[in-house]
């Protein structure tokens, strides 16, 4: 009888653990559904660094995004804090920002709640260096944005610099040589100082330990942004550096696990394979092999900087941005495209115009982007994106190079239900040949940037299986850590 009881107990535990593991996996897949379907989001880099616009002492910052100006130009802490105290973006309108994202076809927003300068864009009890307590503006940006997102059914996530902090004592600083900033006549002495002080250029930055900073500022602020602004969809960590340890990460995860639906990127700690739901290639469309079988998201600027740069000229074309979105979707990723509001709280005309053009393209062709997945087909004339219905699969052929003979060849062997142009629904003739499926196109492309052919199959293709972030060894560089 005792042996039987032990056997029954063992079976019960095995079954229970199996159910628990299955339920956990089911919960994870459900959590990721909206994010995988969304495909397109808005990144917002904004803080008092915008007051400089990439300029310091009459010189343009020599390298990197303008949000890094304090570090690269070695602005003293008290000088930067004094400048931040004048931050008064009276023209900021959360509703307009959300509408801009919606009109662009974006499905979520990730906002910089605190960047590396340590300034919190929300009311914080952990540090008075925040937009409510430290500036004449006196308004909680995160609250206004959270309210506007809820009102307009927009998912909202927060970027938070968990380790690097240049103004709150004890934060990580990450050394950069003076030649990346401005031609300070004391550059040699400053470089010597930063080399022997772990990157810090101001004695205030090392007046307390990293542990003190982490437990008095960073961790409490993480709790604040997760608890005070409703449902947070995404937490976007950045530049973990060398000081953050497994113990710090474990303490963060104790806070995060109270919010089981939050999706996190892979930058909480490096190496990152044990933490994070998706990979984060920065400023590029990754190689197919580097993102095969995993969730991922490319973050990218519209210009050359994440933060507002007053002299920006290097704007990406609408063709580049739309084709990037298509290519990213064809490889199973998301596109997080950045805007950097100016000191008044306004998004530039150049960024606005490009987002509006992308929105118009998506109004016509969004069916080929939202709710799709990688096709594992890589044609020479453009990109191929896949979507599954209950009974069959659809391939969206996004044509960049319109064939001169009007014959589009898809090198694959499928039984075709029908083909049409997505722009107007007009039917297209298809022919199965030994070289693949030939689709007869009109002489002129409906869209010079990317025209979409909807190819409906008679069959449903095998499911695409995604592995966990930890199963893929590739970790993408954090560009500003270089």
Steps between C-alpha positions, in 0.01 A plus 500: 500500500781740589675434167172561319451833682854607413442405137171692487663803664787490249259484208299787647812719536619422148159578352464813713841629397419424139172692522675788675771514233241483223289771662808718543590457133141569397498816713826613342374449147179686584700787652703536182204488256419872481867594473566254218192625315576871552817514285539880520558721804619848594812558709517840673832637630431817693648674800690818596785402265276643227578847642852470355390365161844340459686832555734586790709817540432584135622163369309213346534172689746299295362150541189310604141597563422841651349329807859409597621862508559514876735202487684568175552870577567432872250757624539536879209359702395830659519681165282237332253498788474880485418481129247221564326720757391730214331218304149627425348328194170692505392384152512130585167329437476128579184464293675640192797268547272197524305616195825540305588140585152375409494689169838346419352152552695437819349266758708578809718774651819455702589819690825588679389526863864559604797512267869486596505861621293380799212744446161339565216608271257419780433585865748294704541466875841337447667809348388861475682522168171459315274707280243572772730600788794649310349710221243776450298258286371315810311239294543123502569409137456126561157553654382715211632252246353201685159672513514584128603146408218346703249739344615411148562127554874531441743264674760684710845389608780670692871522429698513825879530540544257787875530551641808328425836666718811471324736744383282790812410706618141469362428155712340230663752264663309208821673394518694174811696389472877467561486125141372467366820651652844445858641476542575869854637557518281813413180312822320592452554873132406478581177315754408766245559771227290335748220434575470872147562626302234312374747241382768743601860427347665808580407861128515585440196280705275729399649833297186582524135392310342212312285754377814676390648168329182389299442818418866567428621146490238226297221659250737670445681168442170320230427758350846445468472123351151527252587774390856431398511134262213437580204279853524366539301178878506455809570710796602286830475692827648374880511545537271804877544526728309737365608838159340485518144637288188514378609845381834363326325212332253736365790706366669188336177388327467837330830420428419135346158570212674678404623152494173301379655173797733460727430204871576549790547262837329550706790638448458874840334538766373264544224399125515457395149398343422837285814521270662246219409262649635179826606339583860415703572185567874497499721194507212253298226335675184623619203302238230458716243677540722807126519573375170365246345737497775766303815584687821420457873449712749309518844659599779263516878468337701222800736499846434643419552869259359758469831685417834336787638291454862396720468190371163375526456123538122455135397480419154366275498195143371511610227257768380743261503796212323324727237349666447839158440654416246228835320525481484879147356484611244240762375746255480789605816687356826627608851398536753785551836328619797706398864528681759715281796604658845531519720815141614447376142483437491125600234247687642200333560167744259332412215737128580482492500120676165475267341753197634314626348173555166672148520640351556154690201363373286787141615447519325163742219579474441876340161441843385382671615822277460806442153642755345267806280543823411323456309176853354465481598132751763386441617141740728312230749398381588851363324808247228577284511813270224626164498678299195605121469498312208655513293182772646280803728481548826313826633362538875455753568227642848561658601171782757512632440146208481258584250220545659160312216331219521761558138601569444868659164582471349847743211522271266693255221426156561652142442389353844443148604591532847354716811461415870511648844545452616857467865391171455310410130521542442126547133410826373354565194286738235633677206341682209664829424324807294578678823603224598740179702497477766230266792569393732220524860622381828345758699308539768770551452872213641711754624757857598412627420851337161546200340328338198662363187330271288715555134419244267661598137531271198503699353788602601850875499541667326796511715816803717568656395829668768710766421757563696819745789500748285695506233228665735250858594584519815287497817711484831313731786589373799691634771270553770764704262713780516246 
